Amino acid sequence: MFKLYGFCASNYYNMVKLALLEKGVPFEEVPFYGSQTPEILAISPRGKVPVLKTDQGFISETSVILEYIEQTQPGKALLPADPYERAQALALCREIELYIELPGRACYAEAFFGMTVPDAIKEKSKAELLLGFASLGRHGKFSPYVAGDSLSIADLYFLYGVSPALQVGKKLFDIDFFADMPAAKALMERLGANPNVQRIAADREAGMPEFLAMIAAKK
Ligand SMILES: N[C@@H](CCC(=O)N[C@@H](CS)C(=O)NCC(=O)O)C(=O)O
């Protein structure tokens, strides 16, 4: 059985967890925080979460884990069978990760953890986020899912990569990045009603005090 290493407050961890739940693949969760200690680096080469333990060994990097699960596991397909449509869905994942999640992440310390992020970094993130959301608005189909008519890996990136960036927009820049994207907003609300998404949100809530205590200890 797969073992999913990570913690419930991690948005990348939750992308993989949702893929496994949606496909009905059995897995065990192993509490694991990223760091640069030799023990952690022996499992995760860059010290990041999540990591998937398979019968053959560990796999790191969310996009790679998700493709591995898609290639090896039965259950609901989370990528289109048609190669062109598949490429579009994967491009949307990459665009969300590179142009929305990562610039948003540069501001998480201030938006979520009571720290201060230098103005130059915030300005850079704001400019990148505006371009990232514009790109999502052009490329996303939202008909009704991000990449078309069925739930795909792009929706996992959307749900867990875009949500924190939306909060960064509101908290730090007083911007609603969804202001001109009603279909995206509606999809986010619909995804929130999915029972597996709700289960993950409850686990996240339960794991949050431990995670915040760890962040406080690091400060
Ligand atoms: N590129 C990685 C990013 C994963 C990532 O940033 N994980 C965060 C938690 S959400 C982490 O492990 N942070 C710990 C650290 O950087 O020390 C992936 O796609 O899996």
The ligand as an ORCA input file, in Angstrom:
! r2SCAN-3c Opt
* xyz 0 1
  N       8.006     21.489     -5.878
  C       7.497     20.819     -4.691
  C       7.029     21.886     -3.714
  C       6.511     21.284     -2.429
  C       6.527     22.287     -1.292
  O       6.832     23.479     -1.472
  N       6.195     21.798     -0.106
  C       6.241     22.611      1.093
  C       5.016     22.371      1.945
  S       3.551     22.952      1.128
  C       7.442     22.171      1.921
  O       7.779     21.006      1.944
  N       8.066     23.109      2.614
  C       9.107     22.781      3.560
  C      10.376     23.494      3.288
  O      10.496     24.162      2.246
  O      11.270     23.356      4.129
  C       6.373     19.878     -5.077
  O       5.760     20.101     -6.129
  O       6.115     18.895     -4.379
*
